[in-house]
């Protein structure tokens, strides 16, 4: 930080316009701590932002895969239950419609 930038920061909060390697310029903030004549600054590293975005993207892909697998499993289980129930219902309707003797003859 140059002396002019430090003097500008002495007035309170100041955004630093200079570019640092790998630091987002719009996310940096500097403030002077007058008793010690220190300039304290903060910033966000672009690599950290990119790493967080990659982790979020990866988590969303995994979440999508797990959701698709659960939906597929639910469909298969539902079909394995509904299919035989449909067959049973059809058989019982045929049995009810038929004139079957009580003695089985």
N, C-alpha and C positions, 0 to 999 in steps of 0.2 A: 504494500500500500504506500502510495506516495504521500508526501507531506501535505499537499493540497487536499487530497482525499481525506486524510486524517483531520485536517482543519474543518472540512465540510461535515465530517461525522461528529465533530465536537458540538455542533448545533443540535444534535439529537440523532434520530435514526436517519440513515442515509443508505441508499442502494448504490452499490459499486457497479460502475458501468464496464470496467475492464473485464476481459474474458480470461478465465483461468482454465487450464486444460481439464476437461471433464466435469466442470461445474456449471450448472444452469445459472446464467446471469440473473434471470428474473427471480430466483429464489434465494439470493444472498442478501443478508442484512448485516450492517455493521453499526456498532454503537461504541462510543468512547466511555471508558470508566475513568472519570476525571481524577479521583484521588491517587491513582497509580499511573495515570497517563497511558493507559492501555487502550487499544482498540480491539474490541471483541466482535468477532464476526461468526456468521453461520451460513451454511449453504447446503445444497443437495447435490450429491455426485450423480452424474448422468448414468454411470455404471450401476449405481444402486437402484435408480428408477427403472432402468432396463432389466435388471435382475428381478425386481419385484413384479414387473409386467410379465416376464417370462414365467415366473412361478405361478402367477395368477392364471395365465394362459394354460399352463400345464395342468393345474388343478381343475380348470373348467373342462378340458378335454377328458380327463379321468372321470369327472362327474358325469359328463355326457355319456361316456362308455358304460359306466355303472348303471345309469338310468336306462339306457337302451337294453342292457342285459336283464335288468329287473322287469322291464316291460315285456320282453320276449319270454322270459320265464313265466310271467303272469298269464300271457296269452296261451302258452303251451299247457299250463296247469288247468286253466279254464276250459280249453278245448278237450282235455282228457276227462274232465268231469261232465261237461255238457253233452258230449257225443254219446256216451252210454246212457245218460238220462233221457235223451231224445229217443234212442232205440227202445228203452224200457217203456216210455210213455206211448210210443207207437204200438208196441206189443200189447200193453194193457188196454188200449183203445180197441184193438182188434179183438181181444179176448172179451171185452165188454159188449161189443157189437155182435158177436157170434152167439147163436142159440146153442149153448152147451148144456147138456143134461147134467143133472146133479149126480147121476150114477156113473157117468163117464162113458156111456154107451153110444 
